Amino acid sequence: MFFRKILGILALTMTAFPAAAQSEREVPYWASINVDEARMRKGPSPAVPVIWEYHRKYLPVKVVAVHEEWRKVVDPDGTEGWMAARLLSIARTAIVTGGTRVMRVSPEADANIAYRVEAGVVGRLGECRKGFCLLDVKGRKGWVAAAHIWGDD
């Protein structure tokens, strides 16, 4: 009973304070924007000018540095800046790059096509193998060539 309470408190803490969980990760690591509106700044402080404003929840970013409650991130276009850790989630997402891409029913180049996705579509990233990654776009799942997404190394 005691251990269940401790585990419950730890789980609540990790949910309520995702920055605490993120600060212990080795950089670089992948994250995603966890709010409807997020600001990227020139430096790790709310007093530093905003260089970009994002209105795209779940957009993947790569965290390349950590400073207290701030994360230096790179967005899919290569823009670098600082975001408050509370704006980010360690939930893995990916964005489709290039043109229209196919989502296959299995991780093989000749597998049947499940769906087609346009460049800029963001989905939850699943496992990756054989050069393909499982992508879930609003409940529609399929394997996309890893070379056609940004959000996974």
N, C-alpha and C positions, 0 to 999 in steps of 0.2 A: 504494500500500500504506500509506504513512504517513498519507494523508488518510483512508483507511478506518478506521484505528485511532483517529484523532482524532474522527471522526464517531461511532464506536462508543462512545468514552469520553463524548462529549457526550450521546448518547442514554441511556446508563446513568446519567449524572448527573441528567438531567431526570427519569428514572423513579424513581431512588432519593431524589431531593430535589425533590418537586413544588413545595415552597414557593419554591424558588429561581426556578422558572419563573413562578410566580404573582406574585412580587413585582415583576416587570417589566411586568405588565399594568396598563392604565389602569382605574381604578374609575369607575363600577361595572362589574362583570362577573359572569357567571353561573358557578356551580360546583356541585358536589354533594358530599354527605358520602361519604367513601370507606372508612368503617369501620363495623363493626356497632354500635359504641357510641361516641358523641361527646358531649362536654359543652360547653355554652355558658356563658360566664362574664360577669360584669358588666363586667370590664375585661380588658386584655391581659396577664394574668399568671396562673400556676397558683396564686398565693396569694389571688386574688380569688374570692369565692364563686360557686358554680355556680348558675345560674338556671334551666337546663333541661338535661335529659339526653335524647339522641336514640338510639333503637334502630331506626333505619331507614336502612340503607345505601342510597345512591343518591338520597336526598331532595335535591331542588334547593334551593339557597340563592343569594341575591344578595349578593355581596361589595361593601360600600359604603365600606370604609376598610381601610388596611393600616398595621400598626405592627410593624416588625421581623418576627418569625416568627408574628405573630397577624393574623387577619382579622376585621373586624367584619362580621357577616352579618345578613341578614334572612331569616327562614324563611317558608314559605307562609302562615302565619297572621299575619305581620307582626311577630313577636317579633324584637327586635334584641339582639345580644350578640356576644361575642368567642369565636372558636375558634382553636385552634392550627392553623396552615397545614397541618401534616402530616396532619390529619384530613380535608382537602378534596382534591378532584380537579377539574381543569378539564374533565372529561368532562361534557357537557351532558345534563341530564335534565329532565323536566317532570312535573308532577303534574296529574291530571285534576281539575277543579273543578266544583261544582254537583251535578248528578245523573248519571244514566246518559247517556253520550255515545256517538256513533257514530264509528267509524273507517272512512273511505271508501277506495275503491280508487284514487282520484285526487283532486287538490285542487280539487274542484268540489262545490258544495252539492247537486247532483242526481246525483252519482256513486253507483254501487252501494255498499251497506254491506258492509264486509269483516268487521268485528267491532263489538261493543258493549263499552264499558268503564265501570266504576263510578267515582264520585268517590273520590279518594284513591289511585287506581292510578298508579304511577310507571313511566315508560318512558324509554328513551334517545331523545333528541331529534335528529332529522335536520334536513334543510333546511326552510325555511318559505317559502311563496309563495302569493300570491292569498288571503291570510287563513287559510291552513291550514298546519299543521306535520306533518311525517312523524314518527310516534311508533312505536317498536319496544318492544313489551311482551313480553319473553321469547320473541322470535322472531316474534311476530305483529305485522305492520306495517300501518299504515293512516294516512290523513290525517285529523287532528282539527282542528276550527275553532280557530284561535289564541285566540279569546275564551274557549274552554273548558278552557284549560290555564294553569298558572302555571310559568314557567321560561323565558319568552321575552318580549322587549319588543314 
